[in-house]
Amino acid sequence: MSMEEREGYVYMAKLAEQAERYEEMVMFMKKLSNLDVEVTIEERNLLAVAYKHAIGARRGAWRILCAIVQKEEAKGNEYNVKRVKEYRFKVEEELCKICNDILVIIDEHLLPSSGTSERKIFFYKMKGDYYRYLAEFKRGDEREEAANQSLKAYRLLRDNLTLWTPDIQDNGGNDRIRLDHYGIMQNGK
């Protein structure tokens, strides 16, 4: 890996961000992550922005489609309910792909390349968030698994945060993690 190659990915990611072409921004940051180097704060932030925009629009679309399903059900229009659910399923597939993509990058490239607890904290938080996003739309056992993985990542975040900053009160973190997990599990019921 040359420094020129790395700088090229960062430059192109910034360019894609300015052009609001977030899928391409994701692609450039994914290439950088696959270099298996410890990312800088700037690179880490570019990665987060890229995936945040890629997932954010789809999460918003999914919520809108859920509301439309309810409206169509209230009207008794089963034909439209079926069509909206099919479309929502397409959005769910895209959400799943994006979440799984970043989770693999975090597990296989970013966490192993992170040298300190301080650097790992960011990626554990990101991991917890993306599992939480999966739990928003998954059902049954898949929802439970995503929620449990989110909880696990948030606990690793807390543990690393405590190692990095020992003055954090432990039970506050536990209470917050339990509330997040409870919220995830109650959201789909």
Secondary structure, 3 states (H helix, E strand, C coil): CCHHHHHHHHHHHHHHHHCCCHHHHHHHHHHHHCCCCCCCHHHHHHHHHHHHHHHHHHHHHHHHHHHHHHHHHHHCCHHHHHHHHHHHHHHHHHHHHHHHHHHHHHHHHHHHHCCCHHHHHHHHHHHHHHHHHHHHHCCHHHHHHHHHHHHHHHHHHHHHHHHHCCCCCHHHHHHHHHHHHHHHHHHCC
